Amino acid sequence: MLDSLQEICEKARVLPELEKLALVDALLEQLDRPDPELDRAWTEEALKRRQAFREGRLEAQDYEQVIKSLRRS
């Protein structure tokens, strides 16, 4: 591994989980090829979930709490 890449990996290891997710998302975004059909499907799903949340049919969960509960299982 290149020294600079190793340094980046070491710095990434100590990031909070949400920042790690943001880093992964940014890297994947650079590698991902646009797919308009997939983007449309995800947009529709996000809109459905937002509407369900607004109507009280879907309960939001805090990311940190979800991770804690998964680690306990």
Order of alpha helices (4+ residues) and beta strands (2+ residues): alpha-alpha-alpha-alpha
